[in-house]
Amino acid sequence: MTGSTLAGHRAPDRISYWQALDSGRLLLISAAAMLVAAAFAGTALDIQTRHLNWRAAVAFGGFIAFGELLRLALPGGREAAPIAMVGAMSYALLLSLPRGHLAHYNALLVITVSAIGMTVGALPHIAAGRSAGLTGMCTRLIAIACVAFIFRAIVSASFVARPWEFVLTIMALLLAFGWLVDAVVGALIRADDVGARFSVAVRDEMRLQWPLGLAVGGSVLITVFGVKSAGLIELAVLIGPLLVTQVAFRRYAGIRTTYLQTVRSLAQVTEVAGYVEAGHSHRVSRLAVAVGRGLGLPETELLALEYAALMHDIGQLSLRDPIPGGATVLVSPPEQEQIAELGAEVIRTAGVLDNVAHLVRCQSWPARGHDPQPPLGSMIIRAANAFDDMVGSSTDRDRSAAALERLRLDPEEYDGAVVRVLTEVAGRRVASRL
């Protein structure tokens, strides 16, 4: 998720920032802004007609701000604020306030407290020059509002008096609904950002978010029933377990980032040694990932494709004499197969990237006539590598067109569907948000 800090920038920078926002993100931000404006106005009027429990509002607002301050970076450039979501969803689903009073307040107050807490939590990020995370906050706020409007409308003395199993079931269903809203809105924005199919983006979001969603949902239920029996002190008690859970997710994301950094460093060895042209591995990787998205590959397969594309030429290090320009498209099929096999063997020694090694090994296989059929990822790498071998870093459209035509005229070597999507991607010269 992206956002930006506008403070301290010149006016032209502010204008270009807003012009750079896509329509989907602008619609999300506009909807959240109108929701917050309505919530502030409604809350201001409501305060004049009824007594507001400031202790609960401040406690939950502080909890949300703390969670927003400790927001989590997830794989794929996503971000999440699980502790903030626990605080906001708990406030939305709260049954009773301290001293046993019924939590009789409306959804507009929930939105107001959540918006203020998120804003306060984002201020240190802005002050440090980091992203404000505006899109992520808006997405979370929409999900919180959906749950709050439903639950605050049904909370009453008779509802609280029902069996706890019934109340728990309603809460769990609403939490699942809120998680679904968060995932779908996130998928819409991400599909627009990276050019992925919406159906694929939704599946990717759900696959990635469900462990975090379960942790948040369980924590919300514990918080709601804990506050009912122990009061607001429950919020302080809950901080410890939530921090431990967040550290576990942060380590997972950190391991994945470290893997990618290691792979990128390893891919540069062939460039430093002079076996391939500078930037070749990076360009092939960007092309391959863009083509994979165009063909509807899920994110797990895109990650393996990115790794394999970055390291597809590592087998050239075994050659006594470098290939001119590192262009494997110019050497014979047996030599291509030898390079691919040696590269796959190097990758397989790591012991954790066997699927990547398989993609690298099969990149030398033609798209047709080989038994077994090469996997789609390997065919993508083969076509992207051949295109970059012929075009390199050049932006000459005639040269690109000639390279694509050569690929189209050789359907035995290069898969037709892959070449069609590659033609679209190359026509855009690879969008900046891949």
JOGIVEN-V542465 format. One record per backbone hydrogen bond with DSSP energy under -0.5 kcal/mol. CO is the residue of the C=O (numbers start at 1). NH is the residue of the N-H. If there is no record, write none. Layout:
CO	NH
CO	NH
This chain:
2	135
4	6
6	9
10	13
10	14
11	15
12	16
13	17
14	18
15	19
16	20
17	21
18	21
22	26
23	27
24	28
25	29
26	30
27	31
28	32
29	33
30	34
31	35
32	36
33	37
34	38
35	39
36	40
37	41
38	42
39	43
40	44
41	45
42	46
43	47
44	48
45	49
46	49
46	50
52	54
53	57
54	58
55	59
56	60
57	61
58	62
59	63
60	64
61	65
62	66
63	67
64	68
65	69
66	70
68	71
72	74
72	80
74	77
74	78
75	78
78	74
80	72
81	85
82	86
83	87
84	88
85	89
86	90
87	91
88	92
89	93
91	94
95	103
97	100
98	101
101	97
102	104
103	105
106	109
106	110
107	111
108	112
109	113
110	114
111	115
112	116
113	117
114	118
115	119
116	120
117	121
118	122
119	123
120	124
122	126
123	127
124	128
125	130
126	129
133	137
134	138
135	139
136	140
137	141
138	142
139	143
140	144
141	145
142	146
143	147
144	148
145	149
146	150
147	151
148	152
149	153
150	154
151	154
151	155
156	160
157	161
159	162
163	166
163	167
164	168
165	169
166	170
167	171
168	172
169	173
170	174
171	175
172	176
173	177
174	178
175	179
176	180
177	181
178	182
179	183
180	184
181	185
182	186
183	187
184	188
185	189
186	190
187	191
188	192
189	193
190	194
191	195
191	196
197	201
198	202
199	203
200	204
201	205
202	206
203	207
204	208
205	209
206	210
209	213
210	214
211	215
212	216
213	217
214	218
215	219
216	220
217	221
218	222
219	223
220	224
221	225
222	226
223	227
224	228
225	229
226	230
226	231
227	231
231	234
232	235
232	236
233	237
234	238
235	239
236	240
237	241
238	242
239	243
240	244
241	245
242	246
243	247
244	248
245	249
246	250
247	251
248	252
249	253
250	254
251	255
252	256
253	257
254	258
255	259
256	260
257	261
258	262
259	263
260	264
261	265
262	266
263	267
264	268
266	269
267	270
267	271
268	272
269	273
270	275
270	276
271	274
277	280
279	283
280	284
281	285
282	286
283	287
284	288
285	289
286	290
287	291
288	292
289	293
290	294
291	295
292	297
293	296
298	302
299	303
300	304
301	305
302	306
303	307
304	308
305	309
306	310
307	311
309	312
311	314
313	316
314	317
315	318
316	319
323	326
324	327
325	277
326	328
327	330
328	331
332	336
333	337
334	338
335	339
336	340
337	341
338	342
339	343
340	344
341	345
342	346
343	347
344	348
345	349
347	350
348	351
353	357
354	358
355	359
356	360
357	361
358	362
359	363
360	363
361	364
362	365
370	372
375	379
376	380
377	381
378	382
379	383
380	384
381	385
382	386
383	387
384	388
385	389
386	390
387	391
388	392
391	394
395	397
396	400
397	401
398	402
399	403
400	404
401	405
402	406
403	407
404	408
405	409
407	410
410	413
410	414
412	368
413	367
415	419
416	420
417	421
418	422
419	423
420	424
421	425
422	426
423	427
424	428
425	428
425	430
426	429
432	434
